[in-house]
Amino acid sequence: MKVKILNIIILLLIVSWSCYAQTKEVVDGLKNIAVTTKNDTTRIYAQIGLCNQYRLGNIDSSRFYGQQALELARQIDYLPGQILALSFLTGSAQQQGDYPKTLELGFKAIQLAQEHHLERSKAILGSGSDYALTVYVLTGAAFTNMADVYVNLKDYPKAINYMYQLISLELAGPSDPGLPYGYMLIGEAYLLSNQLDSAAYYEKKAVKIFKEQNFNEPFVYQFLGDIAMKSGMNKEALGNYKISEQNAIEGKQQRALTWAYIRISDFFKTLDQPDSALYYAHKGFEVSQHFGQKSSTLAAAKLLSGLYEPKETKESLRYLKIADAYRDSLFGEVNLRAVQTITAREKERQQEIETAKAAYQNRLRLYLLLTGLSFLLLISLILYRNYKKSKKANQTLNNTLNDLKSTQAQLIHSEKMASLGELTAGIAHEIKNPLNFINNFSDISNELLDDLMTDINNGNKEEIPEIVENLKQNLEKINSHGKRADSIVKGMLHHSRGTSGEKTLTDINDLLDQYVNLAYHGMRAQNKEFNITIEKDYDETLEKINVVPQDISRVFLNVINNACYATYDRKKESSNNKYTPTLKVSTKNLNGKVEIRIGDNGNGIPADILDKIFQPFFTTKPTGEGTGLGLSLSYDIVTKVHGGELKVNTKEGEGTEFIIKLNVGSDHHLNQVNAQ
């Protein structure tokens, strides 16, 4: 029994993105499990482990075992096994430079997971209380290898998007082997896009998690070396390359070792040391050809051709021909066309899913409407029959109709609140992740600065500590603003739960400014092309007033979103390049009232619909882009909850301005007295 458990543990700890070393003992152990075990799922995992082990040295064997695992998983209808096998088969295809096949397998794995609601499912690999458990997201390898393909194709936004999707799958935390690779590949994409600050942030985050997992990943130090090279820090760059070389040798990671040699060669080429550059370029070329990795062979051959060009034309031409052959194999017209076809097909599939979802929602609304009408018709028939019986019954009918109207109004209000809650929760979710990144970056920066200060105190230049101290203060401010923004998100989540707020003393200027920024970034998240000039004029004499901040912030968000949408709509229609979308917000103290104005220079509101804009469910936006509840709900909050006024001034072709007036009220003064 112990032998069986140990075999399973060997298997399950090997099936890992973070394990590149291929040993005879590991392969033999996996083969033994694949042949002798009677448990089909264990055999599937053993075959997946062999697929992973062989992918860096024997692509044919890697594909063979991956295909075996996939076929067996299909025979026993084991969906996690199918998804995991497809995910790891992407690694074999990617290593061979078959980018179309990598994307095809990856899309299949993700589609299968989505269709069966297994996007967040994980394979828990490990057994026994004395053994560590290792947790893997089923589609993790697919996301990683597809991102790597898009990095090689220089489509960095797609690569970053896939890695964000992987990280958003609520991984197991620092113990998850896929998490640091997600950060590392995001950093690589930013590096190749020349966004060095973002690249350094994610690579250092990856290093931190790798250290917590006690794993020395060579590639992360290569990327840190590249960042140092681009920043002009040659000594630091070579140090990182050497660390990568040492880690690759110790871990028997031939692929990483090849790229370490190539980077060191390129380093010496940059410093005009051709002999050292040739030495390392040859080593990289030899190792790369030995394990058959096309992309690194292409890079090494290209480097050798350039190094030989000044003195040995024949050798330069020989390596240039090798580079051209590998370039055509990887990036030839046939391959690129296949990638475009597969990507377009996946995009079309996603559009079909969205269309089907929208159609289902429309049918559901129609069924609910018909059901409601049928119910009302039935009630009306019953009431009509009773009306004919007597005058007393007639009075009963009138009372019942009044009750129905009241119930209907309550249902409409509940529906409006639920719809708005969904919109608010969605926006809050979009904002929370980047705000968390701000907090994390601040914490990490403080730790690094403390370490740097210790080194500086040991004898560096006198002005450096002052600079470092200033940087530390800046990071502390970033942390403070991040937590402040986080509190805004928590407040919005509170709104989305539909809880009723209480009136509290609120700084209207601060609240309005927060939601101006929130609306702007929300529009930017939906459409990167959106931009707008924001003009602010806040009356600094305003005192805090008694309002329900959750409700008033909802009003601000609705009106500002409409203003942004109006300017963006006019920008799309306008052929005048001089048009500049503009949002104007202002506050004013009117002696007992606070006036808030929110204006835009969009197309304005047509006169024939002006009297309808505060009606529930009325909207001029296309189907699916608006619920028609925003202004109706805002009007109720301002006038009924707060006893204020909500008016609109508009002129077609020039813009619209909403005017909100809130009473300071006696509650405000009472709270001031209590506070004192």
Buried (B, 14 or more C-beta within 10 A) or exposed (E): EEEBEBBBBBBBBBBBBBBBEBEEEBBEBBBBBBEEBEEBBBBBBBBBBBBBBBBBBBBEBBBBBBBBBBEBBEEEEBBBBBBBBBBBBBBBBBBBBBBBBBBBBBBBBBBBBBEEEBBEBBBEBBBEEEBEBBBBBBBBBBBBBBBBBBBBBEBBEBBBBBBBBBBEBEBBEEBBBBBBBBBBBBBBBBBBBEBBEBBBBBBBBBBBBBEEBEBBBBBBBBBBBBBBBEEEBBEBBBBBBBBBBBBBBEBEBBBBBBBBBBBBBBBBBEEEEBEBBBBBBBBBBEBBBEBBBBBBBBBBBBBBBBBBBEEEEEBBEBBBEBBBBBBEBBBEEEBBEBBEEBBEEBEEEEEEEEEEEEEEEEEEEEEEEEEEEEEEEEBBEEBEEBBEEEEEBBEBBEEBEEEBEEEEEEEBBEBBBEBBBEBBBEBBBBBBEEBBBBBBBBEBBBEBBEEBBEEBEEEEEEEEBEEBEEBBEEBBEBBEBBEEBBEBBEBBBBBBEEEEBEBEBBBBBEBBBBBBBBBBBBBBEEEEEBBBEBEEEBBEEBEBBBBBBBBBBBBBBBBBBBBBBBBBBBBEEEEEEEEEBBBBBBBBBEEEBBBBBBBBBBBBBEEEEBEEBBEBEBBBEEEEEBBBBBBBBBBBBBEEBBEBBBEBEBEEEEBBBBBBBBBBBEBBEEBEEEEE
